[in-house]
Amino acid sequence: MESVNPLIETFRLGKILQLSVFTDENDQKNFERASHQWQSCLSTRVAQLILPKVVISSDDSFENVICNNGLFRQEIILKVRENSFPFDTLEAEAFDKASLKIKLVAKEVAQFFDSNISTTNDFFDLYVKELEWCGYNDIFVKCIDLYHKQDFFTLLLLGISSLERLLGDIIFSIHNDKFIIPSLIRDLLIASPLVPLLGEDIIFFLRCLIGPPNSMNLRNILWHGFINPNEFLPIPAKWYSALVIVITLTICQRVRLCGLIDSLKKRDGASFEGFFHLSKPNIIAENFIISDEIDKFFDQEYERVMFIQCSVQEHRLGTVEVGQYFLTLDIILEEKVAWAYYDLEKKTEDKEPNNQIYEEFGGGIMDLMLDLFIHNAGPRLRDRIAHGEANYLVTSTESNPLYEYYICLLVVLWSRYKSKLLNDVIDIDGSQFFINDEIIRDYETWISNYNSRFHPIPLLLKESTHLIVITWNCWKISRFIEQNGRFTLGDWSELNFEDQKDSLFQQDILKTIAKIENITDALHISREKLNTIKEKRFFNGKKFHWSHLSVTKEDLKAINLKRVVIKKAISGMEKLYDILRTLHSSTSLSSRKRKNTQNLFTLFPLIMQHLYYSLFILDYATEHKFMLGILIFVERWCGFCIEGKWKNINDAFDELIKLLR
């Protein structure tokens, strides 16, 4: 019997509803059965702000809102705000009154689109000057394509995030790096460079549409999945889709005509190169030839994969009602679910219940989703695309290093919850391709064994390995200089500290690394040691996923502080390596520099041991006082290395020992 996960089923049925296409009678029946179960997570007030059922006749006339050039008439924008409200108001009353007018305007804009823009060429002919000025042709091509496909939900997600990007680029074009562009859209909309440039009328219009939480707040409501597709599609989503496109181009025209910016300067987008290069899922490249037809098929879901976990809000887990619960992606992907998201009367024990999404998906899928969407050191795709930093991922996938990871995630989810789709020949515009059971098993195997690259603990271990390797580089070049007879290294002096067998930073590892002849072996031994520690310390050699490891916020603070120390140590070792390379390439030294250099070589083994002893203590430190003490030592260690004050490191080390005692 086919598994049915309400999260996945809602995602699939929501897409069917967007495109108004039912592949067979079963889809029609499933949709009818499930649609009544979807619960809107909009509060009564927000529903009145956004949904169309409250659009009534108004004393204001909003006919002919668009000029012949396809842009807003100035007087229409002015009518939306009542004079008694300032443009930067936070009063709910101002947004309540303006939202009705915005819906009426949006309805008229959609009618204009339907009457005048039937092809992409029609659109580009009408808005040629604005498009040339802003240079976002690829985004607008995608938006118009989505509009004609009636995929209004995806269009709004892309369009609003692109609008946010555009506003930031306008500030960047004026000030470059001299003005800090706000990261939150509600702050961006009242940024000082934008207000005089766009005018208070447009600023208020935007703030009502996508601004603070007590406005229509359309951006957050959509990106957090609070709207039931059944109540939002195709109306008013179609209205807002056309509205977002026209208001964006109206802004382009207003800025273009002011003459301050000849053409829009774009900030660099988020770069994802190299995030996953160490373990690319080659099974996809081997089994799955990605042709244009296959690209087109997966593109239907590709834009939405980052929203699948937000498509259903069972038991009203999330809401935009002020003072009530608000569900975000980091909460959805937690291993445990806080009691706050349940009826308190049902609480029977102190232990928080397990997240059923985790139990349903398994550790591999959860680790991958956490890597893609949550971990700070990862690509954070949902945030990046939501803020317009990576919209090129939606418009083009050819050079995207994360594309195969998306494909693998989608295929595994589809095969698990809609196996019929993947066990048949799929026809796309007359072209066919086939994914067989063996390929699906390969995908399942890969993703079931996936372990996070961006969880704080594996990052700490990875950075620790980096430190060992750069230390080996320092030892190797020092040995080479010593062999040439220019300087003589000092002797090892045994430091008195308890040996811990599962510490990455212990003296025997330092001595072993120093004897290795090539960096490949150094890296191999370091990783082997890392894996031993990982399995012994956290999971006793059992198969594990980092998403299954319970880590409190206090644990994360300690781990991240340890990472800061390690990064500082890496920085210091890299500076020391640069010094050694300079010495190696120098043909002659003054007597003073030669004396200082000999001091370095005499103390070199002790300097290494000082550093490793501090990191060894750090490995077991649980108190922030000790970790901060070690951080201060490493900071001073780096400074003394740069200044060549090698003997001072002994004094700093003695102070560290006193603190630890």
Disulfide bonds with the S-S distance in Angstrom:
none
